[in-house]
Amino acid sequence: MALQSVTESFARVIHGLKVGHLTDHVIQRSKRMILDTLGVGFLGTRTEVFHKASEYSKIYSSNISSTVWGRPELRLPPTYATFVNGVAIHSMDFDDTWHPATHPSGAVLPVLMALAEALPPSPKFSGLDLLLAFNVGIEVQGRLMRFSKEASDIPKRFHPPSVVGTLGSAAAASKFLGLSMTKCQEALAIAVSHAGAPMANAATQTKPLHIGNAARHGIEAAFLAMMGLQGNKKVLDLETGFGAFYAHYSPKVLPNLDSHTWLLDQQDVAFKSFPAHLGTHWVADAAASVRKHLVTDRALLPVDHIERIVLRIPDVQYVNRPFPDSEHEARHSFQYVACATLLDGGVTVPSFHKHQIHRPQVRELLGKVELEHPRDNLPSFNTLYCEISVTLDDGTTFTERSDTFYGHWRKPLSREDLQEKFRANVSGVMSCDTVERVIEGVESLEDLEDCSVLTTLLKGPYPPKMISKSI
């Protein structure tokens, strides 16, 4: 018998995993991911980039259609509903983050929501069917990222969701559609040719398209594989295949199904409390601690008396933005998040509105920020820290350090706080009754006989007063 290829081993796992392989731990963690992703996605429907993507997608039509979140009047072919909803999820950089570094859920959940709605009502897909396909999509991403040390660090060349997310989307779609092992293998090969987006577009309106495209291209890869389209059957084995995206690529055949373990069992995700690059959350945590030395009894921050602000952080160039000009640049600015936290006591969704970014006191503080990159502070979401020192004009210096922020996998958000984040995110788009029913639906997802109960809730209709302008 010929030796099994890495690509074939992935196809065997995608095809062969069953609901019985899911562990309670994985089910509970993935339900948290699903709820959070829905929340940030619905919040994202109020953004300018979502508006542009949805207007563009109106040129496509089909007899088969799926819901665009937050837009009950707009239905699109599943591939484009997937694209637009994926853009919404990442439009504010508010979605979950994993280790090795990627945003795992945004490329997968829109695919399954669109398919669950667009496929014929018989046979029914249960909540467990959805959870299984979702976790297959997450698992494939995690396994691929473990084939190169480069993937363990905050990225420098390719944005990871555009790479592994595209294959995770293809894997989830293949599983949900019930593709054969051979067609699962073809879907992965096709997806690789759709993958990859450069980090140069970080901090722009184009970055959210990376998630939308990963979701869309994955579902397209599965559809094309169903049609019999073929690709390189060893695409994951080759440096000229998937290895083109990573230095020192060293792929390995996956274990047999009888010894399968889920990476999500071993490594949880981080959930963000404000919409910005994950690295800035250490900065906000440390800055909030320093602020307690500077501000007492609701007094204002003594901006005029601050001489110098030093941030000791990893060297991550695309989050080093001394004077951000747009909301997307501010979300990728160590400096801005530090100054906003010092000035306001915290960072929230409105913190990234243009008028907040350009406040005179913010610009004054930004001019006092210096970055230092200690050699032991490596660019990894698993080990990085932030130390901040604020020196006053009388020479007094206050220093605080954050090793782990609330929401990181080492200090996870409580169930109550995750639900409150969801409520806050969807409050402008969904009625209160629907909000609670979605929370209940996700909480009991493994018990749902028909997962279209959830997709029906996401369709709306929403009260007219709930539909607000883009923010």
N, C-alpha and C positions, 0 to 999 in steps of 0.2 A: 504494500500500500504506500502511495506517495506521501511524503511528509506534508503535513498541513501548513498552508501559508498563514501569515498573520491576518491577511484580509479574509481568508476563509474562516478563520477562528472567530473573527468579529461577526461574520454573517451567521455562523452557527449559534453564537450567543444571542444575537438579535432575534433570530427565528425561534430559538429553542427555549428562551426564558418564559416561564409561566407565572400566573398569578400566585401560585404556591411558593414561588421563590421569594416573594416580597416578605420582608420582615416587618414587625410592628414598628421598629425604630425608623426604618426607611419610609414607611407609610406616614408616620407622624411628621417627620422632617419634610417630606415632599408636599404634604398638605399645607404646611406653613409657607413653603416656597410658592405654591399655587396661589394662595390667598394674597400674599404680598405682591406677586407679579400682576394679578388682576387689579389690585389697588393702584400700583404705580402706572399701569397701563391706562386705566380710566382717568387718572389725574393727567396723564400725558396727552389725552384727547383735547386738552385745552391749550396746547402749545402751538406756536407758529409752524414748527417743523411738521407736526402731525397734520395741520391744515394743508400745508403744501403737498405732502405725500398723498393725502386722501383726494385732493382736487386732481392731482396727476392721475391717480388710479381710476378716476371716473371714465376714462376713455376706454376701459376694458369692460366687457359685458359677457354674460353667459346665462344659459337656462338654469345652471346650477349655481347657487350663490350662498354666501355666508355673511354674517353680521359684522359691520364695522362698529367697534365699541364706542358707545357714547353718541352714535349717529344713527338712530333708528330708521331714518329715512334713506340711508345709504346702504345698499347691499352690493357686494362684489363677488366675482369668482373666488373660490377658496384660496387660490394662490395669492391674489391681491388683497383679500381681507387679512390673510396671514401677514403679508408685507406691511400693510398699514398699521395693524395692531402691534406688530413687532417694533415698528418705529415709535409708536406711542409709549411702549414699555421703556425704551431707552432714551426717550426724548429729554429727560431731565437727569439722566445718570442716577436714577433712584432705585434701580433694580438690584437684585441680590448679587453677591460676589463670592466666588469659591476659591479654593487653593488646591492645585496651582491656579494662577490668576485667570479667571474668566467670569463672564456673567452667564450662568448656565441655563436659567429658566426662560429667558426672553426669546430664545430661538426655538424653543420646543413647545411651550404652552399654546401660543397662537395657532400653531399647526393642528394640534389636537382639538382645540375649540372649533376651528373652521371645519375640520373633517367630521366631527361629531354632529355638526349641524347640517352639513351638505350631503352626507351619505344617506342612502335609503333607510327608512325607519325600521326595516327588518333586515337582518337581525339587529336587536338592540345591543348597544355597547354599555356595559355596566361601569360604575365608578371605578371598580377594580381594573377593568380593561384600560380605562384612561390612566390610572395610576401606574399600571405596568408599562404602558407605552411612554409615559412621561419619564419614568425612571430609567428605561432603556436609553432614551435620548440623553439623559444626564450622565449615565454610566459610560456611554461611548465617549463623551467629551472628556471625562476624567481619565479614562484608560489611555486615550491618545496623548494627553498632556504629560503622562508619566514616561513617555518614550524619549524625552529630551530634557536635560537640566535647564536649558534656556526657558522652557515653559514654566519653571518654578518661580521665576522672577517676574517682577512687573515688566510688561512687554516693552521692547524697543523698536521692533520692525513691523510685525503684523498685529492687528487688533485681534486677540484670541477668539472672541465670539464669531468673527467673520471666518475663522479657520475651523476650529473644532465645533462651533455652533452649527455650521452648515451640515456637518456630518451627523451631529446629534439630532438635528431636525430630520434628516433623511432616515436615520435609524428609527426615530419615534414614529414617523409617518409609515415606514415599512412595517413596523410592528402592528400599528393600529389597522392598517389595510390588509394584514394577513398575508404578506408577500412570502413566497417560497424562499428557501435559503439562497438559492442561486440568484433570485431577483434582489434579495437584500444585498448581496455582494455587488451586483451591478449598480444598485442605488448608491452605494458608498463610492464606487468608482466615478460615477457621474457627478456626485456631490463635490468630489475633490477638484474637478475642473471648474466648479462654480465658486470655490473658496478663496478667501484672502482679501484683506483690505489694509492699506498702510496706516501706520500710526500718525502720519502727517496730518490726517484729517481729524485727529482728536481735538476737542475744544471748538468744533465747528458744528453747523447744522447738519453736516454730512455724516458725522459719527453715528447718530441714531439709525441711519440707513443700514449700517453694518449689521445690526440685529434684524431689522426688517428683511434685508436681503438674505441673511443666513436662514431665516425661517422660510422665506419664499423659495429659495433655491433648493432647500432640502426636500420640501414637498414636491417641487417640480422633478427632482431627481427620482423620487419614488414613483411618481406618475410615469415618467419616461421609462423607468425599469419595467413597470407593468406593461408598457407598450412593446417591450422586447429590445429596447436600446441597450447596447453592450459597451463596456469599457474595459480597462485593464484589470484583470482578475487578481493582480498582485499590487494594486495601487498603494496599499498601506505598507507594503514590504520595501518599497523602493525609495532611494534618496531622490530620484527624479519624479516620484509620485508625491505622497503626502510629506515625505521627508524634505521636499523643497522648501517647506515653511519653517523648518527648525534646524539649527546647527547641532552637530553631534547626535543625529537621529539614530536611535537604537530600538527598533520595534521588537516586540516579543509576542509569541502566540499566547492567546488568553487561556486560562485554565478551563478544564472541562466543566460542564454545567453542574455535575454532581458535587463539585467543590467550589461553586461560584459564591463569591462574597461581594457585597455592594460597597462601592467606594463611599457612598453617602452614609453608610453605617459608620465608617471610620472617620470621615471628614465632613463636618457640618458646613453650612454657608454662613456668610455675614449678611445681616439686614441693616440697611442704612436708616438713620433717624433724620437725616436731611439729604437733599438731592445734590450730591457732589461726588467727585472721585473718592474712592475708599481711603486713599492715603491721607486725605484732608481730615478724616475723622479723628485720627490721633492728634492732629494739630488743634482741632476744636476742643478736644478733651483737655489737653495740656493748657491751652489758652484760658479755658474756663476756670481752671485751678489757679492760674496766676492772677486772674481778674479779682479773685477774692481778697488778694493782698492790696489791690489798688482801689477797689470800690467798696464802700461800706454804707449801710443804711440808705440804700437807694440813691446814693449820690451818683453824679456823672463821672465817667472815666476822665481822669486828668490828662487829656491829650497833650496840652501845651507843656506839661512837665515830663512827658516821656521823651527820653533822649534817643533810645536805641531798643530795637526788638530783634533778638537773634533766635532763629529757628534751626535746631540741629535735627536734620532729617536725612533720609537717603537721597542720593543723587538721581532724581527722576525728572528728566528735562521737560517732558511735556506737561508736568504739573508745576513747573517753575515759571510763573507768569507774574512779574513784579507789578504791572499796572494793567490788569484785565480791562477790556473795553466792552465785552458782551457778556450775556448770561453764561454762554458756553465756555468762554475763557475763565470767568469767575469760578465756575464749577471745577475747573482744572487749575486752580491757583492756591498753592500752600499759603501764599502771602495774604490773599484776600480773605480766606476763611479764618486765618489768625486774627486779622484786623477786625472783621465783622464780629467775631466772638468777643474780643476785648471790648469793643464799643457797645455792643447790644446785649451781651451776656449769653448769647446762643445764636445758632443758625437755623433758619426755617425756610420753607418754600419761598416766601416773598423776599428773602435776603438776596436773591439773585435777579430781582427786577432791576432794570437799567438805572432807575433813579436811586436805588439803594447803593449800587456799585459806584456811582459817581458823586456821592455825598462828599462835600469838602473835607470833613473830618476823616473819612475813609481814605481819601487820596493823601491827606497829610500823614496818616499813620503808615500807609504803604511806603512812603518815602523813607521811613525809619527802619524798615525791615531788612535784615541781612540773613543769608542762608549759610549754614555750615554743614558739611557732610562728614561726620565721624566715620572712620574706617570700619568700625564694628556695626554700623547701621546700614544693613544690606537691603536692597530693594525687593523685599519679599513680604507679602501680606501676613505671613506666619511669624515673622521675627522683627519687623521694623518697630521703631519707637520714635517719639517726638519729644524733644526737650526744648523748652522755650524760656528765654531769659529776657526780662524787661528791665532796663536801666533808666532811672529817673535823673533829672538834671542835678539833684543833690548827691549823685553817686550811688544811691541805694539800688541794689539789684535783687529782683525776685526771680527765682528759677523753679519750674515745675516740670515733671516728666510724665508722659503717658506711655505705658507699655501695652495696654489693651483698653479699648473703649467699649462702652455698652452697646451691644449689637454685633460685636465680633463673635466668632464661633467659640472663643474662650469665655465670653461673658454674654450669652445669647439673650435676645429680647424675650421677655416673659410673654406668655400667651395673651395676657390682657393688653400689653403694650403693642404687640403685633396687630391685634384686632383694632386697637385705637388708631394705629397708623392707617389701617385699611379704611376705617370710617372717615378719618380726616381727608384721605386722598379721594374718596368717591363722593364726598358730601355735596360737591357742586354739580354732580352729574347723575346721581342715582337717588331715588326716593328712600326715605328712612326705612320703610318696610322692606324694600328690595335689598337694601344693604344688609339687614339682619338675616334675610332669607339666603343671601349668597354666603354669608359667614356660616350659617347653619348647614348649607349644602356642602361646602368644602369640609367642614368639621366631620360630616357623616359620609364623606365621599365613598369610602370603602363599602358602605351599606346601600348605596344607590343601585337599584336594578337597572336604571336607565340614566346615563349621564347627561342626556338631553334636558333633564330637569334643570341642570346648571346653565347650559347654553341658552335655554329659553329665558331664564332670568336676565342674562346679559343682553338680550335683544332689546329690552325696554318693553313698552314705550316709557319714556321718561316725561315727567310733567314739563310743560313748556318753560316754566321759570327755572328749571334745572339746567337747561341748555344755555351755557354762557359763552361769551366771546373767548377767543384765544387769549392766553396770558403770556 
